[in-house]
Amino acid sequence: MREKDRTGQVDLSAFYCRRILRIWPLYFSFLGAIFIVLRLVPFITVNMRYFACFALFVGNFVIFRWPPGASLVLSSLWSVCIEEQFYLSWPLVARSLTRNSIGSAGLLVWGVSIMFRAMLSHKGVPAFAFWYDTLAHLDPIACGILLAAIFSGSLPKTEYRWGLIVAGAFLWVCASGAPPFLSYPMSALGSARFCSLR
């Protein structure tokens, strides 16, 4: 958004290069280390489909579909897959939006996520099954979009900060006992309160 304010456009190739250099080295080093360790243990069967899916950043979709077995350790990478899916698609959308419409798009993303979870719950899908689904877990990303659109890189005034801290903690406590339909947006909003102080 700062680049767009400054130049009127977004250099997508530069954006993707920055994201790749920031995330891929550590991600693929971890993936490779786990692969080597599991291959060296003779009595453990490695689910190669898991490695392939996580290497393509779609591993979050297979965690509840295939028994992970020894590849369970890979499941910790599910949120990185969601982030990479977002980073792949969002710049293509954001480069054609104004600052105001980016905020509206953040609200739309959040609404889609809430409705998707409601639909899955209505169909009787267990909470564990949609915990890893990208569309069901867009609340934190939507909050990040809104923070970027509202604050434009600036911090809230000092007199508001304690209120934000209390509100964030309160939302986290409330989210801990709420059903997923409510706990996801509440915990994301609580986190956004703290992120706005950074």
Secondary structure, DSSP 8 states (H G I E B T S, - for coil): -HHHHHHSS--HHHHHHHHHHHHHHHHHHHHHHHHHHHHHSTT----HHHHHHHHTT-GGGTTTTS--GGGGGGGGGHHHHHHHHHHHHHHHHHTTS-HHHHHHHHHHHHHHHHHHHHHHHHTT--HHHHHT-TGGG-HHHHHHHHHHHHHTT----HHHHHHHHHHHHHHHHHHHTS-HHHHHHHHHHHHHHHHTT-
